[in-house]
Each structure stands twice: as structure tokens, then as C-alpha cells.
Amino acid sequence: MNQPSTAPPHDVAIVGFGPVGQMLALLLGRAGHDVIALERWPKPYDLPRAVHFDDEIGRIFQAAGVGEAVRAVTDPAPDHYEWRNHAGEPLVRIDWSGTGPSGWPTASFFSQPGLEAVLAEAAGELPSVTVVRGCEVTDLREAEDHVHLVTAGPCGPGEVRARYVIGADGANSFVRSRMSTTVTDLGFFYDWLIVDTKPHEQTTWSPMNWQLCDPARPTTVVSGGPGRRRWEFLRLPHESVEELSTLEAAWKLLGPWGRTELDTTIERHTVYTFQARWVDRWREGRLLLAGDAAHQMPPFAGQGMCSGMRDAMNLAWKLDLVLDGRANSGLLDTYTSERSDHVQHAIGMSMALGKVICVLDPDEAAERDARMIATGADPRLALPATPPAVLGDGVLRRTADGERAANVGHLTPQYRVTHQGRTALLDTLTGGGFTILTDGHRPAGALDDADRDFLTGIKATVVPLFTEHAPPDGYLDADGGFLPHLREHGHVAAIVRPDFYLFGAASTGEELHELIGQLREQLRRPEPPDAVAPAPEPLMAAE
């Protein structure tokens, strides 16, 4: 495929069209940007891979306009995620039932081909999005105002130009290979045989998702989405990857679980090497990375694809502002600083859980079991303490001395509100974007015309909240979730970013005016003199 040299460059070229690339295409396309997605494989991969997302990711699907379609191809977890020892005694019970803070099921399970079909169809319906399959990017070079891509494959040799290029092209990313960034690898390696199955009968699995912490063979048993089941078996020291990769080995390991060819079909079996690594700088000039191209982590917390979706949400709103000229391109450097820290929290949590699960020494396992059983299987006591999942430094409120303010950069909840006779989750009624939550019973004055013009320019929605009798422009706090939190902390307003993370809160109208001014200035962040920001200091160091 060839882009005419006289045509303006696309706004964004996305290299790779898996779930993260699809989400980026959806978010940027819905914002009206000219997006081209280039996927090297001619057809979608039709076998399972990722199987889990949490309530925050459900909220991202909602923001991308595919919430209900995604619900239709997923199974919410109905009960606990339980860890048991070899004797069947519970070591920890993590409640995955019900609705999470983001207004979606705490944990949902899916088959990746089904999820990708939903995302790809929605992206393909957007007039500003072009998807080209069978198109491999073989070279790229940066010009002053765009990136020049060379393509090959079934799509034919060709050239594509785009103002920005996002590498969502997996762990062996071509885009990353053309960047000078380094990679931090924590040296955490375990081989697991993944066996995805379709049981022939309808079965209620209780618990739906659990972990066998048996030193003889640590095993994971979870949903693979509607009508599917996944087993994961740790490779033991005396086994080779080659012998564990066979279909014969898969059936042999499924045998003790009562699964045979008479009642089960194996869809996929493969040995994965779980790793813990991340790219130190996720942006260089007009090149950016997302998903597995930027980080890999063990699956024990189910945060691999989830982290990629958070990348897409963080990057999309910033690119939207930059592409429209409402923010300076220096804003894109906060993508690395914010997401790298957040991903390291997820990697650290996944490794901590893995070190508990992957115990092969019987004496060490017995000590672990006794300690965890003594806690009553309470995850707050039984599992290693992990730091909170907050953003690294970036577009967040500052103190008077320029330091990051306390209690910012954390995920905000989503409750139902009622506006003009309609009750729904907050983002459904606001349409997403920047949201200014205010206590309608304590009007936060002091906003001047410049504040209002700025908020209009970034398409922010002001949400005055009331406990009852909301005026026509007000919102009733239907679930009673927002106002009690604001009042408990003495706040009259809070600014929530488009990715649902807290920019900052204000206790008075004057503070809100100052907070809006800070946001305005931070969106004007200049490029560093050499146009390449330094990599942030890592939270964790390689051993």
C-alpha cells in the first residue's frame, strides 16, 4: 500500500492490532483523529491468550463505546479466587465477586479471539480508522513533522506517513528495536504449560478460579471465558520445555483433574516463559510504545493485558490534546513517568504472588502453608504487602514548592448519577474526558472567564452533585458515593483526568481556581532541549 506523497500524514500509525492496538484505534478514532493500524498477520489469531480483566479495564471498554458488547462475551467471577495447599486447605481467599469501585465486575473472564472481534469490529466502523492486515513494517525514519514507515507483506510493498507512531507490536516489537531505550529485566523466569480447553458439558466450577499451591506441581485453574477452562502447570526442574510442550504431556497433566478426550477439547497448549521487565523510556520523539512492547510481567495478578489497556487510556487522551494543539508535545513525556511507575507496581505484585505460588521445596511449602492458614486465609495478612497502584509523577497537582501533592494519582471510583431524568454510571452521562466533580450544596465560585474557556477548550464536564432535588444542570449522587467522600476530606471539588485518575482536589473555590491554573500550565509542558526526556528512576532494580 502506498500513501500519496501529496496527502497529509495520518495523525497516528499503530503498529500491531491486538487488544492494545485496537483500544488505541478506538479511543483515538472516536476522538476524530485519522488513524491507520498496520498488522503483520493477514488474519486475526484465533486461539486464546489473555483471559482476565478487572473493573478498571471494564470502565475503559465503557469509555471506548464497547462496554455492552464486551459484557456479552465475558463471564464475571461469581465468587472467590482461592489458593489451596496440597491437602486442599485454603491458604487465601480473594473476593472477586460483585462490582468493583469502577462500576464494573471486580473480575471478568473472556476468550481473547471473542474480545478482539468486538474491538476490531467497533474500530472498523469508525470512518477515521483504517485497518490494514497482512502489512509488516520493515523500516522507519523520523522526519521533522512525521514518521516515514516502509511496509511489506501481502498488502504489498508501500509507504505510510504519520505524525506519531505507536508500537503496540508485542514483546518482540519492531518499533522498540528502532529506539535507543534500554530495558530493565528483573531476571524473574518461570516456564508454565498453558492448556486452554473447551469442556463438552456445561459445568459449574466452584470456585471458578483457584490456585493449587502444591510443591509437587503448582497449578492454576481458571475460567477461559464463557464455556472454556484454562489449566496452567509449572515446569519442574527435571522437565524440558520440549517434552512439556507436547499434546501428550497436556493430556497426561489433565488426567488427574478428570479431563479426557471424551469430555474435553484442547484448543491450545503451549509453554510460556513468565518474565518481569519493562522499557526504561516509552517515548522517543514521535515513537511511542504500549502493551507488551513496553513491559512484560508474570500473570499471577492477571495484570498483563490490563496494564496494556491502561497504557492505551493514558496515551490516548494526551495524544488527543497534542494532535489538536490544545497541549504541547512535551506532555507526552509524562506517559513514561506515569505509566512506568504504575507498571512496576503491577510487576512487583505479580512477582510477590509468584514467589508464594512457585515453591517446590516441601519444607518451605509447609512453612508457607502454616503461616497463611494461621491468618484465616485473609489476603491482607496472608499475602506480601505491595505498594498502592498509583501513577508516577506527571500531570498531577503540585505543592507550593513544586513537589507532587499528596493523595493524587490514584484511580477514582465510578458511581451512578442521575441527570435530567436519566440514571447511569458517571462516564455514560458525561461522555468521559476531564470531569470536575463539585459539591452542589457548596458552590465552588471563584472561576473566571479564563477558567471556563480553558475547561471548554479541553472538553471538560463540570458535575455539580446533589443529595436530592438536583437543579436542571445538576447531578443527583444516586449511589451516595461521591459526596460523602468529598465531604469526608473537606473538599468542594475534584478534577478527574480522562483516564479516571485524580489530578487534584480543592477545599475552596479559590483552590479550585488555582488547581485549574495548574492543569492549564501542565498541559503546556515544553519539550526537553534535546527532545528526548531522560528515563525516570526505577522503583525496582534488577538483581
Secondary structure, DSSP 8 states (H G I E B T S, - for coil): -B--TTS--EEEEEE--SHHHHHHHHHHHHTT--EEEEESSSS---S----EEEHHHHHHHHHTT-HHHHHTTEEE--SEEEEEETTS-EEEEEE--SB-TTSSBSEEEE-HHHHHHHHHHHHHT-TTEEEEES-EEEEEEE-SS-EEEEEESTT-SEEEEEEEEEE---TT-HHHHTS---EEE----EEEEEEEEEESS----SSSEEEEE-TT--EEEEE-STT-EEEEEE--TT--HHHHTSHHHHHHHHGGGT--TTTEEEEEEEEEEE--EEES-SEETTEEE-GGGTEE--STTS-HHHHHHHHHHHHHHHHHHHHTTSS-GGGGHHHHHHHHHHHHHHHHHHHHHHHHH----HHHHHHHHHHHHHTTT-HHHHS---------SSSS-B-TTS-B-TT-SSB----EEEETTEEEEHHHHH-SSSEEEEETTS------HHHHHHHHHTT-EEEEEESSS--TT-EE-TTS-HHHHHHHTT-SEEEE-TTSBEEEEESSHHHHHHHHHHHHHHTT----TTS-------SS---
